[in-house]
Amino acid sequence: MKRKGHLSPLIETEENFERAYFGYSAGKHSRSTVRKFEENLSENLSLLLDAYRSGTWRTSPYTDEIIHERKTRTISKLPVEDHVMQWAACLHVEPLLCNTLIRKSCSCVKGRGTHDFIQLLRKDLQDYKGTYYFVQLDAHHYFPSILHDLMKERLRTKIKDKKLLGFLDEFVDSYYQGMPLGVKISQILANFFLASFDREAIGVFGIAGDPDAVAYWRGRYVTDSLLTCRTEDQAKELAKGVDYLNRKFDGFLTKGLRYYSRFADNIVILHEDKAFLHLVTEMAVMRLAHDYYIDVNKSWNVRPVDSGGIDVCGYVSFHDHRRLRKRNKAELCRDVARLRKKGRTPEEIRLRCSSRIGFAVHADCKNLLRKLNVNMEKRLGTVIKNRKVNIPFQGMRFDQKKAFSEIVRKDGEDESKYKILLTDFTVEDSKVEKEDVIVQVPDGNGGTRTERLIQAKKCLVIRYKRIIHTITTYDENGEERESYEFEKALDKDGNPTARDAEYYSYTGSTVMLEQAGNDFTKEDLPCPTVITEFSNRLNKKFYKFT
């Protein structure tokens, strides 16, 4: 791993310390300690700059505060001077350490917070077969468990600037045990501490390069598969023999863990095979205990995603939807009921509960918000935005738009679940994707010249109904005829009506655009079809009407 040096010359500048102060003080100018520091800002920043240059800076004593929010935590507080000093170092240390993290490590990284993690998890869960089982690992008292010597050793794998390392070492040793909660640099270091573990886990801890380890875990996989056989499908797999199971295990090793993600000390691993996931979990627990001295809470277990969902970051995620965590839902309902009892109007309730409602709108809980009469869709900004949207088909509404991925059938999935009746289509300019084109333009002298332009790509918009049941009958001539039952539209309370539900979706698929332009016309519609995902020889995915 390439190490970075010459960072201190970038840190020990007046401009950097000014940026550090204004970065830390943003939103905190009402605090008396911040206002007092700002009274002699230039002098205070000069003292901090001199302390870093001379290497004489020492972290102030911590003031610990115990808080009780579902679980007891100890929050450590420092004076303003310490925060500014640490911010000055973080401005250059944070990008360096965060670049080491995998994309699915989403805690304490700018732009990669709770909702980013949940969206990445939702994207993984689109592969129903590959994410059938999951395990969730939670480190026990993670911050207090981080050993100082190991943290300093990890830092030296990325940084070789001696002055900066001395500053970071002093901070690490300033707390009596582990890393303090409530300090920015502590959160960054704690997330970086497990960066190497993430890569080891994705590569299944490198056992593929050790023949003895492969032989041991291969044998364990065969044995565990036999002992945990519960279904007919599992029995059919076992009937294929030990050699087949060995090859299957080797295939899993080669692929690695495609669906691994971590939020701080919460690790989520998804896999299609329960026995293999059990073995990977054993490896992970042993590696964390042996190399990182981190204990994992014993409440973990491997189970199907559909058996209760993945409860992480305040949401419960399933393959096809996302719920609000039960206690978050209960607290929202309790707050709304309390305010309603006081005689508050729905608008006042929505404003006072805006943070909880804002958290809830990222889950599939429109009916809950409608029943509480705090539906965020009624905000004026949303109404204006929906009116400005250019609906591609006359008579349709913005809320009839569906994600294209919801109607795509992947390899091995049942066609009947993705069958639609295509009723109309149109081609429009994409508002997102652009492409470079070479065009001939007049040169002003009677000739032409080539010019490179950037223009919008074309996208296909389809209008359709979702078929939930196909009825096949035969006429008097023996010819087969099909009729369909469609998904029904819902009323404002979420109850089915007698009307068929209609939707529209956008796609930039080149193959589907060619089919719509060459293979069929609007005169051939309405017609049933299934949009299927394929892969070419380069393993690149494409979509077709089938």
Backbone torsions as a table, in degrees:
resi	resn	phi	psi	omega
1	MET	NA	129.3	-177.9
2	LYS	-74.2	131.1	-178.7
3	ARG	-99.4	153.6	-176.6
4	LYS	-108.9	133.0	176.4
5	GLY	-123.4	-175.6	178.1
6	HIS	56.4	41.3	177.0
7	LEU	-90.7	-30.6	-177.8
8	SER	-60.3	-40.1	176.4
9	PRO	-57.9	-27.9	177.6
10	LEU	-79.5	-29.6	-177.6
11	ILE	-78.9	-44.2	-171.0
12	GLU	-86.0	59.6	174.5
13	THR	-126.9	152.7	180.0
14	GLU	-62.7	-41.2	179.7
15	GLU	-60.3	-41.1	-179.4
16	ASN	-65.2	-40.5	-179.8
17	PHE	-71.5	-31.4	174.1
18	GLU	-65.4	-45.1	176.6
19	ARG	-59.6	-39.1	179.9
20	ALA	-63.1	-43.4	-179.0
21	TYR	-65.2	-48.3	-177.1
22	PHE	-69.6	-27.5	174.4
23	GLY	-68.0	-42.9	-179.8
24	TYR	-71.3	-40.6	-171.3
25	SER	-82.2	-5.3	-179.9
26	ALA	-57.8	120.0	-179.9
27	GLY	81.2	5.0	-177.4
28	LYS	-120.5	13.8	-174.8
29	HIS	-70.2	-10.8	176.5
30	SER	-80.0	-12.3	-179.6
31	ARG	-76.8	137.9	-178.3
32	SER	-64.5	-35.6	-179.0
33	THR	-66.2	-37.6	178.7
34	VAL	-69.6	-42.7	179.2
35	ARG	-63.7	-38.2	179.2
36	LYS	-66.1	-40.8	178.4
37	PHE	-64.5	-34.9	-175.6
38	GLU	-75.5	-19.7	179.3
39	GLU	-59.7	-38.0	177.1
40	ASN	-122.4	55.9	-171.3
41	LEU	-60.9	-49.9	-176.4
42	SER	-60.9	-44.1	-179.0
43	GLU	-66.1	-43.0	-179.2
44	ASN	-65.0	-40.9	178.7
45	LEU	-66.8	-35.2	177.7
46	SER	-64.9	-40.1	178.7
47	LEU	-63.7	-41.4	179.0
48	LEU	-66.4	-41.4	179.4
49	LEU	-62.1	-43.2	178.9
50	ASP	-64.9	-37.5	-179.5
51	ALA	-65.3	-38.7	178.7
52	TYR	-70.3	-42.6	-178.3
53	ARG	-61.3	-40.5	-177.3
54	SER	-84.2	-12.0	-179.3
55	GLY	73.5	22.8	-178.0
56	THR	-98.9	2.2	-177.1
57	TRP	-68.9	136.8	176.0
58	ARG	-131.9	133.9	-178.8
59	THR	-64.8	136.4	-179.8
60	SER	-68.7	160.2	176.5
61	PRO	-61.1	142.9	-179.0
62	TYR	-82.4	147.6	171.1
63	THR	-110.5	111.1	-176.4
64	ASP	-89.2	140.1	176.5
65	GLU	-132.5	127.0	-179.7
66	ILE	-92.3	125.7	178.5
67	ILE	-118.2	152.9	-178.6
68	HIS	-125.0	97.2	174.4
69	GLU	-128.5	88.0	-174.9
70	ARG	69.3	-43.5	173.8
71	LYS	-133.4	152.4	-177.0
72	THR	-81.9	130.0	178.6
73	ARG	-132.0	153.5	175.6
74	THR	-109.7	115.2	179.2
75	ILE	-97.1	129.7	-178.3
76	SER	-104.1	132.2	-177.2
77	LYS	-115.5	148.1	179.6
78	LEU	-132.5	158.5	175.5
79	PRO	-65.4	167.2	-178.9
80	VAL	-59.5	-39.4	-177.3
81	GLU	-56.9	-41.8	-179.2
82	ASP	-66.3	-41.4	179.8
83	HIS	-63.4	-42.9	179.7
84	VAL	-64.0	-42.6	178.7
85	MET	-60.8	-44.7	-179.1
86	GLN	-69.8	-35.6	175.8
87	TRP	-62.7	-39.5	-179.8
88	ALA	-59.4	-40.6	177.2
89	ALA	-72.6	-37.9	-176.8
90	CYS	-64.6	-30.9	-178.6
91	LEU	-57.6	-24.9	179.3
92	HIS	-113.4	-24.8	179.2
93	VAL	-79.8	-39.4	-175.4
94	GLU	-59.7	-49.8	178.6
95	PRO	-60.3	-35.7	-178.7
96	LEU	-65.6	-45.9	-177.6
97	LEU	-74.8	-36.1	-178.5
98	CYS	-69.2	-28.2	176.4
99	ASN	-66.7	-17.1	178.4
100	THR	-78.8	-23.5	-174.0
101	LEU	-74.6	148.8	173.4
102	ILE	-71.9	162.0	-177.1
103	ARG	-61.9	-30.4	-176.3
104	LYS	-93.1	20.2	168.5
105	SER	-103.3	107.8	-163.0
106	CYS	-116.2	10.5	-179.1
107	SER	-99.0	141.0	175.3
108	CYS	61.8	29.5	176.5
109	VAL	-126.4	130.7	-177.0
110	LYS	-59.0	128.4	179.4
111	GLY	80.9	0.4	-178.0
112	ARG	-130.9	67.8	-178.3
113	GLY	-101.4	-148.3	-175.0
114	THR	-59.4	-50.5	-174.2
115	HIS	-70.9	-31.9	175.6
116	ASP	-64.4	-42.2	179.3
117	PHE	-62.8	-43.3	-179.0
118	ILE	-65.8	-37.7	178.3
119	GLN	-67.5	-39.5	176.5
120	LEU	-63.4	-39.1	178.0
121	LEU	-64.6	-40.9	178.1
122	ARG	-62.3	-39.5	179.2
123	LYS	-63.3	-41.7	177.3
124	ASP	-62.9	-39.7	-175.2
125	LEU	-70.4	-7.6	175.5
126	GLN	-65.9	-24.7	174.9
127	ASP	-86.1	89.8	-172.9
128	TYR	-61.8	-46.0	-177.1
129	LYS	-67.6	-44.3	-175.8
130	GLY	-73.8	-13.4	-179.2
131	THR	-124.1	35.2	-176.6
132	TYR	-66.6	-38.1	179.7
133	TYR	-110.8	155.0	175.9
134	PHE	-147.2	159.6	172.0
135	VAL	-137.6	142.1	-179.5
136	GLN	-121.9	120.5	-178.6
137	LEU	-109.6	134.2	-178.7
138	ASP	-127.5	120.5	-179.8
139	ALA	-67.7	140.4	-179.0
140	HIS	-85.3	116.1	-179.2
141	HIS	49.1	62.8	-171.3
142	TYR	-60.5	-55.0	-175.5
143	PHE	-59.1	-46.0	179.0
144	PRO	-69.2	-15.1	-175.4
145	SER	-89.1	-8.4	-177.1
146	ILE	-73.8	120.1	179.7
147	LEU	-78.3	136.7	-176.9
148	HIS	-62.4	-43.2	-177.8
149	ASP	-63.9	-39.4	178.8
150	LEU	-67.9	-38.2	178.8
151	MET	-63.6	-44.0	179.6
152	LYS	-65.7	-33.9	177.2
153	GLU	-66.8	-40.8	178.2
154	ARG	-64.0	-40.5	-178.9
155	LEU	-61.8	-33.0	-178.3
156	ARG	-74.8	-9.2	174.4
157	THR	-79.9	-13.9	-178.8
158	LYS	-120.0	-23.9	-173.2
159	ILE	-125.5	137.8	175.2
160	LYS	-126.7	8.0	175.4
161	ASP	-73.9	114.1	-172.3
162	LYS	-64.8	-41.6	-178.8
163	LYS	-64.7	-43.6	178.9
164	LEU	-66.7	-40.5	177.3
165	LEU	-62.5	-39.1	176.7
166	GLY	-62.4	-40.2	177.7
167	PHE	-64.1	-45.4	-179.2
168	LEU	-68.2	-37.6	177.5
169	ASP	-61.7	-42.4	180.0
170	GLU	-62.8	-40.0	178.4
171	PHE	-65.6	-45.5	-179.4
172	VAL	-58.8	-43.4	-178.2
173	ASP	-78.7	-8.1	-176.4
174	SER	-73.4	-19.8	-179.9
175	TYR	-102.1	140.2	-169.8
176	TYR	-66.9	-30.4	-179.1
177	GLN	-150.6	121.9	178.0
178	GLY	69.1	-146.1	-179.2
179	MET	-116.0	143.2	-178.5
180	PRO	-77.1	142.8	173.1
181	LEU	-84.9	140.6	176.7
182	GLY	102.6	4.5	-179.5
183	VAL	-120.6	130.4	-174.2
184	LYS	-56.5	-50.4	-175.6
185	ILE	-65.0	-28.8	178.2
186	SER	-65.7	-41.2	179.5
187	GLN	-65.3	-40.5	179.6
188	ILE	-64.0	-45.0	-179.0
189	LEU	-66.7	-38.7	-179.5
190	ALA	-64.8	-37.9	177.8
191	ASN	-70.0	-39.6	178.8
192	PHE	-66.5	-27.0	-175.7
193	PHE	-57.6	-34.7	-177.5
194	LEU	-100.8	12.2	-178.7
195	ALA	-62.3	-42.1	179.8
196	SER	-68.4	-33.6	177.8
197	PHE	-63.8	-38.7	179.8
198	ASP	-56.5	-46.9	-178.2
199	ARG	-69.4	-35.7	176.0
200	GLU	-63.1	-42.4	-178.3
201	ALA	-65.3	-43.9	179.9
202	ILE	-60.3	-35.0	176.8
203	GLY	-88.3	16.4	-179.0
204	VAL	52.0	43.3	170.7
205	PHE	58.6	24.5	172.2
206	GLY	67.8	17.6	-177.0
207	ILE	-70.9	-18.7	-179.8
208	ALA	-62.2	-24.3	179.4
209	GLY	-89.5	1.5	-179.5
210	ASP	-118.4	104.5	-177.0
211	PRO	-57.5	-38.5	179.9
212	ASP	-65.4	-42.0	179.2
213	ALA	-66.1	-40.8	178.6
214	VAL	-61.3	-43.4	-179.6
215	ALA	-62.6	-41.8	-179.3
216	TYR	-65.1	-51.7	-175.3
217	TRP	-72.0	-27.4	175.4
218	ARG	-65.2	-42.7	176.9
219	GLY	-64.4	-40.7	177.6
220	ARG	-62.0	-39.3	-178.2
221	TYR	-63.7	-44.2	179.4
222	VAL	-63.2	-46.1	-179.1
223	THR	-62.6	-47.2	-178.5
224	ASP	-65.9	-34.3	177.9
225	SER	-64.2	-38.6	177.7
226	LEU	-67.6	-42.1	-175.4
227	LEU	-73.1	-27.8	-175.2
228	THR	-103.0	13.5	179.7
229	CYS	-66.8	122.8	-177.5
230	ARG	-129.3	-24.7	-172.8
231	THR	-117.6	167.6	177.8
232	GLU	-64.8	-39.1	179.5
233	ASP	-62.6	-40.3	177.7
234	GLN	-66.1	-38.6	178.6
235	ALA	-64.4	-38.0	177.3
236	LYS	-64.3	-37.5	177.6
237	GLU	-64.2	-44.4	-178.8
238	LEU	-66.4	-31.5	-178.9
239	ALA	-66.3	-14.4	-179.9
240	LYS	-78.0	-8.4	172.3
241	GLY	102.2	165.7	-177.1
242	VAL	-67.2	-38.8	180.0
243	ASP	-60.6	-39.1	178.0
244	TYR	-63.8	-43.7	179.5
245	LEU	-64.4	-37.4	177.3
246	ASN	-63.3	-43.5	178.5
247	ARG	-65.4	-37.2	178.6
248	LYS	-63.9	-43.1	177.7
249	PHE	-62.8	-44.0	179.0
250	ASP	-62.7	-35.2	177.4
251	GLY	-65.1	-40.0	177.2
252	PHE	-63.7	-39.7	177.9
253	LEU	-62.3	-41.6	-178.5
254	THR	-64.9	-41.9	-179.3
255	LYS	-71.2	-31.1	-174.8
256	GLY	73.2	-170.9	-179.4
257	LEU	-93.4	98.0	-179.0
258	ARG	-72.1	-30.9	-173.9
259	TYR	-113.5	67.8	177.0
260	TYR	-116.6	133.2	177.1
261	SER	-147.7	157.1	-177.5
262	ARG	-143.5	133.6	172.6
263	PHE	-120.1	101.0	-174.5
264	ALA	59.9	-110.6	-179.1
265	ASP	-105.7	11.5	176.1
266	ASN	-98.2	116.6	-178.0
267	ILE	-110.1	129.1	178.2
268	VAL	-120.1	123.9	178.5
269	ILE	-123.6	130.2	178.5
270	LEU	-118.9	144.9	-179.4
271	HIS	-158.7	160.4	-179.0
272	GLU	-83.5	-19.1	-173.4
273	ASP	-115.7	122.7	-175.5
274	LYS	-68.6	-44.4	-178.1
275	ALA	-63.5	-42.9	179.0
276	PHE	-64.7	-40.4	-179.8
277	LEU	-65.1	-35.0	175.4
278	HIS	-61.6	-44.7	-179.2
279	LEU	-65.8	-42.3	178.0
280	VAL	-61.3	-39.0	179.1
281	THR	-64.4	-41.9	176.0
282	GLU	-58.5	-45.6	178.4
283	MET	-60.0	-43.7	-178.1
284	ALA	-63.7	-44.9	-179.6
285	VAL	-63.0	-42.4	179.8
286	MET	-66.9	-41.4	-179.1
287	ARG	-66.0	-40.7	178.5
288	LEU	-64.1	-39.1	-179.0
289	ALA	-73.5	-39.9	-173.6
290	HIS	-79.1	-45.2	-173.4
291	ASP	-97.5	-22.7	-175.2
292	TYR	-119.6	-8.1	-179.4
293	TYR	56.6	39.0	179.0
294	ILE	-111.7	125.1	176.6
295	ASP	-91.3	142.7	178.9
296	VAL	-102.7	135.6	176.8
297	ASN	-56.8	138.9	-172.6
298	LYS	-79.5	6.0	-177.8
299	SER	-81.5	0.0	-176.6
300	TRP	-71.4	149.5	171.7
301	ASN	-157.9	152.2	179.9
302	VAL	-91.2	125.1	-178.1
303	ARG	-153.6	163.6	178.7
304	PRO	-66.7	147.9	178.2
305	VAL	-62.0	-37.3	-176.4
306	ASP	-72.3	-9.4	-177.2
307	SER	-79.6	-6.0	-179.7
308	GLY	171.5	-5.1	177.3
309	GLY	81.7	171.9	179.6
310	ILE	-101.1	108.0	-176.5
311	ASP	-89.9	100.3	-178.4
312	VAL	-152.1	141.9	176.1
313	CYS	59.5	32.0	175.4
314	GLY	86.4	-1.0	179.5
315	TYR	-126.0	158.7	173.8
316	VAL	-116.3	110.8	-172.4
317	SER	-97.9	134.3	174.1
318	PHE	-120.1	179.3	-179.1
319	HIS	-66.6	-36.5	-173.4
320	ASP	-117.3	0.5	177.9
321	HIS	-161.6	172.9	-179.7
322	ARG	-136.7	128.9	179.5
323	ARG	-104.5	162.2	171.9
324	LEU	-82.9	139.2	178.2
325	ARG	-56.0	143.2	-171.1
326	LYS	-57.5	-44.5	-177.2
327	ARG	-69.8	-31.2	176.2
328	ASN	-68.0	-39.6	176.7
329	LYS	-63.6	-44.5	-179.0
330	ALA	-63.2	-40.1	-179.6
331	GLU	-67.2	-38.3	176.3
332	LEU	-62.4	-48.2	179.8
333	CYS	-61.8	-38.5	-179.9
334	ARG	-65.8	-41.8	-179.6
335	ASP	-67.4	-41.7	179.3
336	VAL	-64.1	-43.2	179.9
337	ALA	-63.6	-39.7	180.0
338	ARG	-64.6	-43.6	-179.8
339	LEU	-70.5	-36.0	178.8
340	ARG	-66.7	-35.0	178.5
341	LYS	-65.8	-28.4	178.6
342	LYS	-82.1	-2.2	176.9
343	GLY	88.8	17.5	179.3
344	ARG	-71.5	147.5	177.5
345	THR	-76.8	160.6	177.6
346	PRO	-55.3	-36.9	179.6
347	GLU	-67.1	-41.5	177.8
348	GLU	-65.4	-39.4	178.3
349	ILE	-63.5	-42.4	-178.8
350	ARG	-63.6	-39.0	179.7
351	LEU	-69.4	-41.1	-178.6
352	ARG	-72.6	-27.1	-179.8
353	CYS	-105.8	23.0	-171.9
354	SER	-61.2	-35.9	-178.3
355	SER	-67.6	-43.2	178.7
356	ARG	-69.0	-38.6	178.9
357	ILE	-67.2	-41.7	177.8
358	GLY	-60.1	-35.1	176.5
359	PHE	-71.0	-36.5	-175.7
360	ALA	-72.7	-29.3	-175.3
361	VAL	-68.7	-13.6	176.9
362	HIS	-82.5	-4.8	175.3
363	ALA	-106.3	169.3	179.0
364	ASP	-85.6	76.1	-176.5
365	CYS	-137.0	42.3	178.3
366	LYS	-62.8	-38.1	-179.8
367	ASN	-64.9	-37.8	177.8
368	LEU	-62.1	-48.1	-179.1
369	LEU	-65.1	-33.4	178.9
370	ARG	-68.7	-40.9	179.7
371	LYS	-68.2	-33.8	178.0
372	LEU	-79.3	-5.9	-178.6
373	ASN	60.3	37.8	176.5
374	VAL	-127.9	35.4	-175.8
375	ASN	-62.9	117.4	-177.1
376	MET	-69.2	-14.9	179.8
377	GLU	-68.7	-13.2	-178.6
378	LYS	-86.7	0.0	178.2
379	ARG	-63.1	144.6	-176.1
380	LEU	-60.5	-41.5	-179.8
381	GLY	-58.8	-39.7	179.0
382	THR	-68.2	-40.6	178.9
383	VAL	-61.3	-45.2	-179.6
384	ILE	-63.3	-43.7	-178.7
385	LYS	-61.5	-44.0	-178.8
386	ASN	-65.7	-32.7	179.4
387	ARG	-71.6	-30.0	-178.5
388	LYS	-80.0	-15.5	-177.9
389	VAL	-67.5	135.3	178.5
390	ASN	-85.1	102.6	179.6
391	ILE	-75.9	126.9	-173.2
392	PRO	-71.5	-20.7	-176.8
393	PHE	-125.0	131.9	-177.4
394	GLN	-64.2	136.4	177.8
395	GLY	89.9	-5.9	179.2
396	MET	-97.2	161.4	-177.9
397	ARG	-113.4	163.6	-179.3
398	PHE	-62.4	-35.2	-176.7
399	ASP	-74.8	-1.4	176.0
400	GLN	-89.7	0.7	178.7
401	LYS	-74.6	133.1	179.0
402	LYS	-120.4	146.3	174.6
403	ALA	-65.5	135.7	-178.3
404	PHE	-59.0	-34.9	-177.1
405	SER	-63.0	-21.7	-177.7
406	GLU	-73.0	-18.8	-176.6
407	ILE	-113.8	11.5	-179.6
408	VAL	-94.1	128.1	176.9
409	ARG	-91.9	126.9	177.8
410	LYS	-96.1	167.7	-176.2
411	ASP	-57.9	128.6	176.8
412	GLY	92.4	-9.5	-178.3
413	GLU	-87.5	153.9	-176.8
414	ASP	-69.7	125.7	-178.1
415	GLU	-62.5	-34.4	-174.3
416	SER	-62.7	-23.2	-179.3
417	LYS	-80.1	-11.5	-175.1
418	TYR	-123.4	12.1	-177.2
419	LYS	-75.4	132.1	179.7
420	ILE	-129.9	159.4	172.7
421	LEU	-105.5	106.3	-179.2
422	LEU	-75.7	119.7	-175.2
423	THR	-109.3	-22.4	-178.8
424	ASP	-165.7	162.3	174.7
425	PHE	-156.1	160.2	175.8
426	THR	-153.5	160.3	179.3
427	VAL	-114.7	129.1	-178.1
428	GLU	-130.9	169.1	173.0
429	ASP	-78.1	134.7	178.4
430	SER	-71.2	139.7	176.6
431	LYS	-89.8	-4.8	-175.2
432	VAL	-114.8	-51.4	-172.7
433	GLU	-92.9	136.8	178.3
434	LYS	-120.2	163.3	176.9
435	GLU	-146.2	152.3	176.9
436	ASP	-88.0	134.2	178.2
437	VAL	-132.3	149.7	176.3
438	ILE	-105.0	123.0	-177.2
439	VAL	-126.3	159.2	176.1
440	GLN	-97.9	125.1	-179.5
441	VAL	-127.2	153.0	178.0
442	PRO	-60.7	139.6	180.0
443	ASP	-95.1	0.2	179.0
444	GLY	89.0	-7.1	-179.8
445	ASN	-116.5	19.6	-179.6
446	GLY	91.5	-5.3	179.0
447	GLY	-110.7	-164.2	178.4
448	THR	-131.1	160.3	175.7
449	ARG	-141.1	154.8	179.0
450	THR	-84.4	143.2	-180.0
451	GLU	-141.8	140.6	-179.6
452	ARG	-93.9	123.2	-179.7
453	LEU	-122.5	155.3	174.1
454	ILE	-108.9	121.9	-179.8
455	GLN	-133.8	163.6	-178.4
456	ALA	-70.3	140.2	172.9
457	LYS	-72.3	163.0	176.5
458	LYS	-88.6	145.4	175.6
459	CYS	-134.0	152.1	-178.9
460	LEU	-99.6	131.4	175.8
461	VAL	-113.8	124.5	-178.0
462	ILE	-115.6	144.4	175.9
463	ARG	-112.8	134.2	-171.5
464	TYR	-159.2	166.9	169.7
465	LYS	-118.1	147.5	179.8
466	ARG	-91.2	124.4	-179.0
467	ILE	-88.4	123.5	179.4
468	ILE	-102.7	-17.2	179.6
469	HIS	-156.5	134.3	178.3
470	THR	-109.7	127.5	-179.6
471	ILE	-109.4	121.4	-178.6
472	THR	-105.5	126.9	177.4
473	THR	-130.9	169.5	179.9
474	TYR	-127.4	136.0	178.9
475	ASP	-84.3	-174.6	-176.0
476	GLU	-67.1	-18.1	176.5
477	ASN	-92.8	2.5	178.5
478	GLY	83.2	7.4	179.6
479	GLU	-80.4	140.2	-177.4
480	GLU	-79.1	135.2	176.7
481	ARG	-128.5	144.4	179.6
482	GLU	-118.3	140.8	170.1
483	SER	-130.3	161.2	-168.9
484	TYR	-132.6	148.8	168.0
485	GLU	-107.1	128.5	-173.9
486	PHE	-105.5	158.8	172.3
487	GLU	-62.8	138.8	-174.6
488	LYS	-95.5	148.6	175.8
489	ALA	-71.9	152.6	-178.5
490	LEU	-105.5	148.9	174.5
491	ASP	-83.9	-174.2	-175.1
492	LYS	-66.0	-19.8	178.5
493	ASP	-94.9	2.3	178.4
494	GLY	87.1	13.6	180.0
495	ASN	-96.1	142.5	-179.8
496	PRO	-63.7	143.3	176.4
497	THR	-110.6	-176.1	179.1
498	ALA	-82.6	-11.5	-176.9
499	ARG	-82.7	143.4	174.2
500	ASP	-73.7	138.3	178.4
501	ALA	-79.7	133.3	177.1
502	GLU	-117.0	144.5	-178.4
503	TYR	-136.5	166.1	170.3
504	TYR	-139.1	150.8	-177.1
505	SER	-142.6	152.8	178.4
506	TYR	-106.8	146.2	172.8
507	THR	-151.3	144.6	176.3
508	GLY	-101.5	15.8	-177.2
509	SER	-59.8	120.3	179.9
510	THR	-63.5	-40.9	-178.1
511	VAL	-64.6	-43.3	-179.5
512	MET	-68.3	-34.4	175.4
513	LEU	-63.3	-41.0	178.1
514	GLU	-65.7	-40.0	178.4
515	GLN	-62.5	-43.7	-179.0
516	ALA	-67.7	-25.9	-178.9
517	GLY	-89.4	-27.2	-172.5
518	ASN	-119.5	-33.5	-167.9
519	ASP	-95.0	-24.3	178.5
520	PHE	-153.7	165.6	-179.9
521	THR	-128.5	177.8	179.0
522	LYS	-66.5	-21.5	179.6
523	GLU	-69.9	-20.8	178.3
524	ASP	-80.7	-5.9	-175.0
525	LEU	-99.9	157.0	1.0
526	PRO	-75.5	150.2	-177.3
527	CYS	-152.3	137.2	178.1
528	PRO	-73.7	148.3	179.0
529	THR	-160.1	168.0	173.2
530	VAL	-132.0	129.4	176.5
531	ILE	-88.9	118.3	-172.3
532	THR	-115.8	143.1	177.2
533	GLU	-93.3	131.6	177.9
534	PHE	-124.7	168.2	175.3
535	SER	-129.6	136.7	178.0
536	ASN	-87.9	-172.0	-176.6
537	ARG	-65.0	-23.2	177.7
538	LEU	-91.9	11.3	179.1
539	ASN	64.5	25.9	176.0
540	LYS	-93.2	134.3	-174.9
541	LYS	-82.8	145.8	172.2
542	PHE	-147.0	166.3	-172.2
543	TYR	-126.7	147.7	-178.6
544	LYS	-143.5	150.1	166.1
545	PHE	-74.2	128.7	179.5
546	THR	-126.7	NA	NA
